[in-house]
Amino acid sequence: MGCNSRTKDFIPKLSVQEGEYLEVIYSLKLVGIVINSELTWSDHIDYTVKRVNSVIWQLTRFKRLGAGRDSLIKFHVLKIRSILMF
């Protein structure tokens, strides 16, 4: 019989050998997708937004340095759109 408690949180202790316990990982990045222990998209969305904000800052900087419109569009397609479409 398993524990169905939603009010008590505990860390499971799993071991491969005597005295060697497996580490509990709550979130990991696998092939560019962030997966958390609750199987929600929130960590992946936060990671993606952070990456896009960084690239948008670069795009803004290029515009201030005088980059042409075609260069800005190419930068957007190659950097920002590719992150969002992935």
C-alpha positions as CSV (number, residue, x, y, z in Angstrom):
1,M,0.0,0.0,0.0
2,G,1.5,3.4,-1.0
3,C,1.4,6.7,0.7
4,N,-1.2,9.1,-0.8
5,S,-0.5,12.0,1.5
6,R,-0.7,15.4,-0.1
7,T,0.2,17.3,3.1
8,K,3.4,15.6,4.1
9,D,6.4,15.9,1.8
10,F,9.2,13.4,2.1
11,I,12.4,12.7,0.1
12,P,12.5,9.1,-1.0
13,K,15.7,7.2,-0.2
14,L,16.6,4.7,-3.0
15,S,19.9,2.8,-2.9
16,V,21.7,0.8,-5.5
17,Q,24.2,-0.7,-3.0
18,E,24.3,-0.7,0.7
19,G,25.0,2.9,1.9
20,E,25.0,4.4,-1.7
21,Y,21.8,6.5,-2.1
22,L,20.6,7.9,-5.4
23,E,20.4,11.7,-5.6
24,V,16.9,13.2,-5.9
25,I,16.7,15.6,-8.9
26,Y,13.7,17.9,-9.0
27,S,14.6,19.5,-12.4
28,L,16.8,18.7,-15.3
29,K,17.4,19.8,-18.9
30,L,17.2,17.0,-21.4
31,V,17.7,17.7,-25.2
32,G,16.9,21.4,-24.6
33,I,13.7,20.8,-22.6
34,V,13.5,21.5,-18.9
35,I,11.6,18.7,-17.1
36,N,10.7,19.1,-13.4
37,S,9.5,16.5,-10.9
38,E,5.9,17.7,-11.2
39,L,5.9,17.3,-15.0
40,T,4.7,20.9,-15.5
41,W,5.9,23.4,-18.2
42,S,6.7,26.2,-15.7
43,D,10.5,25.6,-15.4
44,H,10.8,25.2,-19.2
45,I,8.9,28.4,-19.9
46,D,11.0,30.3,-17.4
47,Y,14.2,29.0,-19.0
48,T,12.9,29.9,-22.5
49,V,11.8,33.4,-21.5
50,K,15.2,34.0,-19.9
51,R,17.0,33.0,-23.1
52,V,14.8,35.1,-25.3
53,N,15.1,38.1,-23.1
54,S,18.9,37.8,-23.3
55,V,18.8,37.7,-27.1
56,I,16.3,40.6,-27.3
57,W,18.8,42.6,-25.4
58,Q,21.4,41.8,-28.0
59,L,19.0,42.8,-30.8
60,T,18.3,46.1,-29.1
61,R,22.0,46.7,-28.7
62,F,22.6,46.0,-32.4
63,K,19.9,48.4,-33.4
64,R,21.4,51.1,-31.2
65,L,24.8,50.5,-32.9
66,G,23.2,51.2,-36.3
67,A,22.5,47.8,-37.7
68,G,20.3,47.8,-40.8
69,R,16.8,46.5,-40.9
70,D,17.6,43.5,-43.0
71,S,20.4,42.5,-40.5
72,L,18.0,42.9,-37.6
73,I,15.4,40.8,-39.2
74,K,18.0,38.1,-40.0
75,F,19.2,38.2,-36.4
76,H,15.6,37.8,-35.2
77,V,14.9,34.9,-37.4
78,L,18.1,33.1,-36.6
79,K,18.3,33.7,-32.9
80,I,14.9,34.5,-31.4
81,R,12.5,32.6,-33.6
82,S,14.6,29.5,-33.5
83,I,14.5,29.5,-29.7
84,L,10.8,29.9,-29.6
85,M,10.0,27.4,-32.3
86,F,12.2,24.7,-30.6
